[in-house]
Amino acid sequence: MKRIGVCLGGCGVFDGSEIHESVAVIVALARVGADAVFMAPDVPQMHVVNHSTGEVAVGETRNVLEESARIARGEILRLEEVSAADFDGLIFPGGFGAAKNLSNFATQGVDCSVDPEVRRIVLETQAAGKPLGFICIAPAMGAAILGKVGEVSLTIGSDASTASALEAMGATHQETSVDEICVDEKAKVVSTSAYMLAENAAQVADGIEKLVQKVVELTS
């Protein structure tokens, strides 16, 4: 049975991993008979957002690993203790956690930095010849890592400013519709736009199911 890593960045669209996208990954993995191996860095969130108001909860702090464990139902590994030998492929759901906690793309744009453990596991995974999947805004983080080490094609859908940022970080952007995936066969990188374009959870699930199927296929 294939083991696919799922790296989370918290819990909730505005300050963590997008829950619909994360669950779509989990369901799609189960449908192809693959096990999800959940992981997250053991670091503080950039900030906490009250999801009922959209406002930052001033003075409140949360931990990325602890919040991610909510989605993983408690079965989660500290990213610091994970290596590429622990899985056959690795997927990053979207949500602002990818741009606030796993990287600081949300505030720094093309000058962003990526959490050192996230950078390590991505490069280690690629060096091992294992596939990577990036969803929604997570391809921006992927571009910040992979665009510096070689050619890579990614998609965030069709948003011109974000696409330009990916290209400024060294990636090639491929415009896609909501239910399409971008596949870089040489780099073994798959991406899909999800809520960068989606208007509902069904559209999110359609694109993510294709991404998961391709990631699993690329493990062969």
C-alpha positions in Angstrom: 0.0 0.0 0.0 1.3 3.4 -0.9 2.0 5.9 1.9 1.4 9.5 0.9 2.6 12.3 3.2 0.2 15.2 3.8 1.9 18.2 5.2 -0.5 20.5 7.0 -0.1 24.1 8.1 -2.7 24.5 10.9 -6.5 24.2 10.8 -8.7 26.8 9.0 -8.5 28.6 5.7 -7.4 32.0 7.1 -4.6 30.9 9.3 -4.0 27.2 8.6 -4.7 24.5 6.1 -8.0 24.8 4.2 -10.2 22.1 5.7 -12.2 21.2 2.6 -9.1 20.8 0.6 -7.4 18.7 3.3 -10.5 16.4 3.6 -10.7 16.1 -0.2 -7.1 14.9 -0.1 -7.8 12.4 2.6 -10.9 11.0 0.9 -9.1 10.8 -2.5 -6.2 8.9 -0.9 -8.6 6.4 0.7 -10.4 5.8 -2.6 -7.1 4.8 -4.3 -6.1 2.6 -1.4 -3.3 4.8 -0.2 -2.5 5.7 3.5 -2.2 9.3 4.5 0.9 10.1 6.6 0.2 13.4 8.3 2.9 15.8 9.4 3.3 19.5 10.4 6.1 21.7 11.8 6.0 22.1 15.6 6.1 26.0 15.4 3.8 28.9 16.4 1.3 30.1 13.9 1.9 33.6 12.3 -1.3 34.7 14.0 -4.8 33.4 14.9 -7.9 34.5 12.9 -11.4 34.4 14.2 -13.1 32.6 11.3 -16.5 33.9 12.2 -15.4 37.5 11.8 -12.3 37.3 9.7 -10.4 39.4 12.2 -7.1 38.6 13.8 -7.5 37.5 17.4 -5.1 39.9 19.1 -3.0 38.2 21.9 -4.1 34.7 21.0 -1.4 32.1 20.0 -1.7 28.6 18.6 0.7 25.9 17.5 0.8 24.6 13.9 1.3 21.0 14.8 -1.4 21.0 17.5 -3.9 22.7 15.2 -3.1 20.3 12.3 -3.7 17.4 14.6 -7.4 18.4 14.5 -7.6 17.5 10.8 -5.4 14.4 11.3 -7.6 13.1 14.1 -4.5 13.1 16.3 -2.4 10.8 14.1 0.3 13.3 13.1 4.1 13.4 13.1 6.4 16.3 13.9 7.9 17.4 10.6 11.3 17.7 12.2 11.3 13.9 12.8 10.1 12.9 9.3 12.3 12.0 6.3 11.4 11.2 2.7 11.9 7.5 3.5 8.7 7.6 5.5 6.4 8.0 2.5 6.1 7.4 -1.3 4.9 10.9 -2.2 4.1 14.2 -0.5 1.1 16.6 -0.8 0.5 20.1 0.5 -3.1 21.3 0.8 -3.7 25.0 0.5 -5.1 27.6 2.9 -3.3 30.6 4.2 -1.3 28.3 6.5 0.9 27.5 3.4 1.5 31.2 2.9 1.7 32.2 6.6 3.0 29.3 8.6 4.9 27.0 6.2 6.2 30.1 4.4 5.7 33.9 4.6 4.5 34.4 1.0 1.3 36.1 2.3 3.4 39.0 3.7 6.7 38.9 1.7 5.5 37.8 -1.8 8.4 36.9 -4.1 10.9 37.7 -1.4 9.4 35.1 0.9 11.2 32.5 3.0 10.1 29.0 3.7 10.1 27.1 7.0 13.5 25.3 7.0 11.9 21.9 7.8 9.4 22.4 4.9 12.2 23.3 2.6 14.2 20.3 3.7 11.4 17.7 3.2 10.5 19.1 -0.2 14.0 19.0 -1.5 14.6 15.6 0.1 11.4 14.2 -1.5 12.5 15.5 -4.9 16.0 14.2 -4.5 14.6 10.7 -3.7 12.6 10.8 -7.0 9.3 10.9 -5.2 6.3 13.0 -6.4 5.1 16.2 -4.9 1.6 17.7 -5.0 0.8 21.4 -4.3 -2.8 22.7 -3.9 -4.4 26.1 -4.1 -1.9 28.7 -2.9 0.7 26.0 -1.9 2.3 26.1 -5.4 3.7 29.6 -4.4 5.6 27.9 -1.6 6.6 25.2 -4.0 8.0 27.8 -6.5 9.9 29.5 -3.7 11.7 26.2 -3.0 11.9 24.4 -6.4 12.3 27.5 -8.6 15.7 28.0 -7.1 17.0 24.5 -7.9 15.7 23.7 -11.4 12.9 24.0 -13.9 9.4 23.3 -12.5 5.9 24.0 -13.8 3.1 24.8 -11.4 -0.4 26.3 -11.5 -2.5 28.4 -9.2 -5.3 28.6 -11.8 -5.5 31.9 -13.6 -4.8 34.8 -11.2 -2.3 37.0 -13.1 -0.6 38.6 -10.1 0.0 35.3 -8.3 1.1 33.6 -11.5 3.6 36.4 -12.0 4.9 35.9 -8.5 5.5 32.2 -9.2 7.4 33.0 -12.4 9.5 35.7 -10.5 10.5 32.9 -8.1 11.8 30.7 -11.0 8.8 28.5 -11.8 6.9 28.3 -15.1 3.2 29.0 -14.5 0.6 26.9 -16.5 -2.9 28.4 -16.6 -5.6 25.9 -15.7 -9.3 25.7 -15.1 -10.7 24.7 -11.7 -10.9 20.9 -12.5 -7.6 20.6 -14.2 -4.2 19.7 -12.9 -0.7 20.8 -14.0 1.7 17.9 -14.3 5.4 18.4 -14.5 6.4 14.8 -15.4 10.2 15.5 -15.3 10.1 17.2 -11.9 7.3 14.8 -10.6 5.3 17.8 -9.4 1.5 18.0 -9.7 -0.6 21.1 -8.8 -4.2 22.2 -8.9 -6.0 25.5 -8.2 -8.8 24.3 -5.8 -10.1 27.4 -4.0 -8.0 29.8 -6.0 -10.8 29.3 -8.6 -13.4 27.0 -7.1 -16.9 28.2 -6.2 -17.8 25.2 -4.2 -16.4 22.1 -2.5 -17.4 19.8 -5.3 -15.1 21.7 -7.7 -12.4 21.5 -5.2 -12.8 17.7 -4.8 -12.8 17.2 -8.6 -9.3 18.8 -9.1 -7.9 17.3 -5.9 -9.0 13.8 -6.9 -7.1 14.1 -10.1 -4.0 15.4 -8.3 -4.0 12.6 -5.8 -4.5 10.0 -8.5 -1.5 11.4 -10.5 0.7 11.7 -7.4 0.0 8.0 -6.6 0.6 7.1 -10.3 4.0 8.9 -10.2 5.1 6.8 -7.2 5.4 3.7 -9.5 
